[in-house]
Amino acid sequence: MRTERRVSILEAALHVFAEEGYHSASISKLSKYAKISKGLLYNYFESKEELLKILLVPKRYFAKLKNKSGDQQLLKKRGDTEKPYE
């Protein structure tokens, strides 16, 4: 469940960033689109900047990020077939 929620938040962030732009995308907008509270969003991610970094960082750097399983699941959904932690 935690991994699925993390992926859901990342997908919501991707959508909101694409529609609103990074600077206009508030934590309130991100949490509203993800259908969670702002507090719950902060249980999964430290900041809006962390969300952006996870979405934009090349996959070879994913090994440095926390909660790797959620990030791997997102890569699979995006169609990446390479191992993201190599």
C-alpha positions as CSV (number, residue, x, y, z in Angstrom):
1,M,0.0,0.0,0.0
2,R,2.8,2.5,0.9
3,T,4.5,1.9,-2.5
4,E,1.3,2.3,-4.4
5,R,0.5,5.6,-2.5
6,R,4.0,6.9,-3.3
7,V,3.6,6.1,-7.0
8,S,0.2,7.8,-6.9
9,I,1.7,11.0,-5.4
10,L,4.5,11.0,-8.0
11,E,2.0,10.6,-10.8
12,A,-0.1,13.5,-9.4
13,A,2.9,15.6,-9.1
14,L,3.9,14.9,-12.7
15,H,0.4,15.9,-13.8
16,V,0.3,19.1,-11.7
17,F,3.8,20.2,-12.7
18,A,2.9,19.7,-16.4
19,E,-0.3,21.6,-16.1
20,E,0.6,24.4,-13.7
21,G,4.4,24.6,-13.9
22,Y,6.7,23.9,-11.0
23,H,6.5,27.3,-9.3
24,S,2.7,27.5,-9.5
25,A,2.2,23.9,-8.2
26,S,1.6,24.3,-4.5
27,I,1.6,21.5,-2.0
28,S,-2.1,22.2,-1.6
29,K,-2.7,21.6,-5.4
30,L,-0.5,18.5,-5.4
31,S,-2.3,17.0,-2.4
32,K,-5.7,17.8,-3.8
33,Y,-4.9,16.2,-7.1
34,A,-3.5,13.1,-5.3
35,K,-6.7,13.1,-3.1
36,I,-4.7,13.1,0.1
37,S,-4.0,15.6,2.9
38,K,-1.0,17.9,2.9
39,G,0.2,16.2,6.0
40,L,0.1,12.8,4.4
41,L,2.1,14.1,1.4
42,Y,4.8,15.2,3.8
43,N,4.9,11.7,5.3
44,Y,6.0,10.4,1.9
45,F,8.1,13.3,0.6
46,E,10.0,16.1,2.3
47,S,9.1,18.8,-0.2
48,K,7.9,19.8,-3.6
49,E,11.5,19.9,-4.7
50,E,12.0,16.3,-3.7
51,L,9.1,15.3,-5.9
52,L,10.5,17.2,-8.9
53,K,14.0,15.7,-8.4
54,I,12.6,12.1,-8.3
55,L,10.6,12.8,-11.5
56,L,13.6,14.4,-13.3
57,V,16.7,12.6,-12.0
58,P,18.2,10.1,-14.5
59,K,17.4,6.6,-13.3
60,R,21.0,5.8,-12.7
61,Y,20.9,8.1,-9.7
62,F,17.8,6.5,-8.2
63,A,19.9,4.3,-6.0
64,K,20.7,7.4,-3.9
65,L,17.0,8.0,-3.2
66,K,14.9,6.8,-0.2
67,N,12.1,4.2,-0.6
68,K,13.5,2.6,-3.8
69,S,10.6,0.2,-4.3
70,G,8.1,3.0,-5.0
71,D,10.5,4.5,-7.5
72,Q,11.0,1.2,-9.2
73,Q,7.3,0.8,-9.6
74,L,7.0,4.2,-11.2
75,L,9.7,3.3,-13.6
76,K,7.9,0.1,-14.6
77,K,4.7,2.1,-15.2
78,R,6.6,4.5,-17.4
79,G,7.9,1.6,-19.5
80,D,11.5,1.7,-18.5
81,T,12.9,-1.9,-18.9
82,E,16.4,-1.3,-17.6
83,K,17.3,-2.0,-14.0
84,P,16.9,1.5,-12.4
85,Y,19.5,1.0,-9.7
86,E,22.5,0.1,-11.8
